[in-house]
């Protein structure tokens, strides 16, 4: 597989009919040059203050940010402009933060979206951070933020299937909210394994169903109105997948029911979100009648 050829898609996408408007707006913002800005690594990942820019610059930044709606991951605060994303990703990050140390590590974030987690990771002083996500929209959201952050994060328009062919391996891989989108979950976990250095570790999260049996739910057509959800395992089934993929020291970090405090519609995202995905008469079920979204967070190590 020619990864360098695939990487060219990042530049080619600028000319796509649906992408070109985002790129033009981004270029307007990238004309605004600011240095020595204060970075806030808190729940609202922030860069700069309103006093750092003039009114014209603020309006340009606001226009660009709005052109890049929907913002799914966040929240961000850019020169005090609050981008209130659909997901309060800080809740997930803060839950996971006690369970890893990325100092001097080579890190990958698979399905990195607009880079919210990667920006938060910078506080840990990793050696290198690489994001994998084939979405042109989230690429432009990332570049909008990173123009002011000026980090050395690398954003690749690649997927998990390209990981093992990348030009180097990783010490730590995050794959949050991706596994249930993959038709071959064991194959996906094997791809993570092949992308790791010796003694490498992963943290993943995925939808789960309760139960002690080694089984999984296979939704018919849609789950919570999402079309590309393939397998939702019990924790014992997920552990079996990880073992088959070459992982050990499997640790369940947490199980969390998704609530409207974590996922909800905002003026920066979609018209519909979690509330519209659940049965209006029973929030314990999706509109399709399946168990409502619940996630399990897992940490595991590559078998030597």
N, C-alpha and C positions, 0 to 999 in steps of 0.2 A: 504494500500500500504506500503510495507516494504522499506523505504527509505535507511536504512543502507545496505540492500542487493544490492540495485541499485548502491550505492556509490562504491561498490567493483569493478564495471566496470572500474573505473579509473586505478586500478592496473592490472586488467585482460587484458586491452587493450594493455599493454606493450608487450605482447607476440603475438599479431596479426601479421600476415605476413607483412601487409603493414605498420604497426606502428613500428615494431621492429627496423628498421634502424634509425628512428627518435630518438628513446629512446637511442640507442647506441651512437649516436652523442651527444645527450644531456648529457649523463653520462660523456663523455670526457670533455665537457665544465664545468660540475659541479665539476670536480677535481681542477678547478682553484678557489682558495679561496682568496677573496679580501674583506676588510672591510673598513669602514669609507669613502666610495665613495661619491662623490658629485652627488646629484640628481638634474636634471633640469626639472622642471614642465612646461616648455614652450611647444610651438607647436610641436617641435621634443622632445618627452619625452626622456630624456637622463640619463644615469648612467655612471659615470667614465669618465676618459680622456685617450687618447692614452698613455700618459706617465705612467699610472698606471700599465701597463702590458708590458711584453717583446714580442719580435717578434713571438716566438713559441706560446705563449698564444693567441696573436692576430690571428694567422693563424687558431688555433683551434676554436676560436669563430666565425671567418668568415666562416669556413667550416660547423659548426653547423647551423649558420643562413641561409646559402644557402641550406642546406639539408631540411630546413623547409619551403621553397618556395612552394606555394604562400602565401605571406603576404598581407592580404586584408585590415587590419586596421593598423593605425599608423599615422604619421611616428615615428620611433625610432632612437636614436643615442646611440649606445653601444660602449663605449670606442672610440668614434669618428667614428665608423663604421655606416654609414648612411643606414638605412633600409627604402627605399622609397616605401611605401605600395601603393596598388591600390587606396585606399581611403585616401584623406587628411582629416582624422577624426578630426583634430584640428579645422576645419571650423565648424563642427557640435557642438563640445564641446564648443567652444568659443561663439557660438550663444546661447547655453543653459545656460552657466555659470552664467549670471546675474539673473537667475530665480530660483535658489535653494541655500540653505545653509545646508550643510551636517554635520556640527559640532555636534559631539556626537550622530549622528543618526546611526541606523542600516539600511544598504543600500543593495539593491540587484540590479544587472545588468543582465537582462534576455537577452540571446543571446549575451553574453559578448565578444565573439570572443577571441582574444588573450589578452584581458584585458587593451587595451589602455585607455579606459575611466576610468576604475577602478584605474589605476596608476595615472591618472591626478586627480582623486578624493581625493587621499591621502593628497593633499595640504590642504584640508578642515578639516582634523582631524576628520573623522567619527569614531564612536565607533566600527563599524565592517562593512566590505564590503565582500559580497558573490557574486560570478559570477556563472551564470547558462549557460552552453553550452555543448551539448553532443559530440562535435567534438574532436577526439583525436589529430588532427593536431594543432588546436588552443590551446589545453591543453599544448602541448609541447612547443609551442611558448611562452605561458605565463610562463611556468616553466623556460625556457631559460632566459627570462628577469628577472623574480623574483628571480632567484638564486643570482643575483648581487644586486637587490633592497632590498631583504630580508624583504619584507613587510609581514604583517599578513593576506593579502587577501586570502580568501578561494575560490578555484575554484571547482565547482561541475559539473560533467558530467551528468547533469540533464536538463530537459526542463521545460517550463512554466507549463506543465501539472502536474509536481511534486511539484510546489511551495506551494500549500495549505497543503501538507503533510510533509513539511519540519519541522525540530525540533524547529523552532521559527518563529515569524512573523517579518515584516519589517516596518520601519517608512517611507521609501522612496524607490520606485521601478522605475528603468529606464527600458524601453523596446523599444529599438531603432532599427528600421528596421526589425521587426519580424512579426507584425500583418498581413501583406499581405501574409505571408507564411502559415498562419493558415486557415484551411478549415472552422473553426467555430470561427469567430472573436469575437462574443458576449461571447461565452463560454470562450475564452481566456482572455477577459477583466474581466469576473467574477472570473477567477482563480487569476488574479492580486489582485482583491478586497479581496478575501479570504486570500491572503497572507499578507495583510496589518494589522498593528496595528490600533487601534482607532485613528482617525484624520490623518491616513496615506495618502501620496500623491504619484502620479505617474507622470512621464513624458514619453510620447510615441511619436514616429514619424512613419508615414506610407505614402505610395503613396496615392495621392488624384487625383480627377478630378474636374475641375471647374464646378460650377453650384449651384443654390439655391434649386433645387429639392432634396428630400430625397431619393437618388438612388445611385447605385454603378455600376461600370464596372466589368463584369465577363469575363476575357480574355479566348479565345479559345486556349487551349494547352499551349501557351507561351505568355509572355509579356516581351518585351525588351530582347528576347532570354532566359528568365528565365522560367523554366517549372512550378515551384511551387508558382505561384502567383494566388490567388483565388479571392479576392474581393478588388476593389479600389474604395473607397467611395467619395462622395462629403463631404464637411465639415458638412452640416446639417445631413447627414446620419451617419457620424462618431459620432457626438454628441448624436444622438439617441442611438447608440450602447453603448456609455458610460453611458448614463442615465439608460438604461436597465440593465447594469452591476452593478449599484449601486454607481455611481459617481455623484458629483455635483461640483459647482464652476469651470466649464469647461472653460479653458482659451486658446485661440489660440495664441501661442507665435510667430509663424512665418509661412509663406509659402515660399518655396524655390524651384526654378527650378534647377535640377541637371545639372551641367556643367562639362566640361572636366578639369576645374581647381580643381574640387573636386574629380572626379573619372576618372582615366585614366590608361592605361597599362604602367607598368614599368618593369625593369629587375628583380624586386623582386616579381612580381605578375603574371598576366596572359598575354597571347599574345593578347587577345581581351578585350576591356572594353567599356565604354560608346559610344565612336565614332562608334564602330562597331555595337552597339545595336540600333542606330538611322538610320532612312531613309537617305541615302546619298544625296538625292535630297531635303529633307525637315527635318531639325533638330527638328522641332516641332512635329514630329511623330516617333514612334518606327518603326523598320523594318517590324513589323506586321501591321502597319497602325493605331495603337492606339495613344492617346495623349502621348507625351514624358514625361519621369519621372518628377514628381513634388511632393514635400513632404510637409506635414503639421506637425507642432510640437505642441503638446497639453499638457497642465498641468491640472490635476484634483485631487479632494480630495474625499476620501471615505465618503459616507453618514453615519452619525452617527446612 
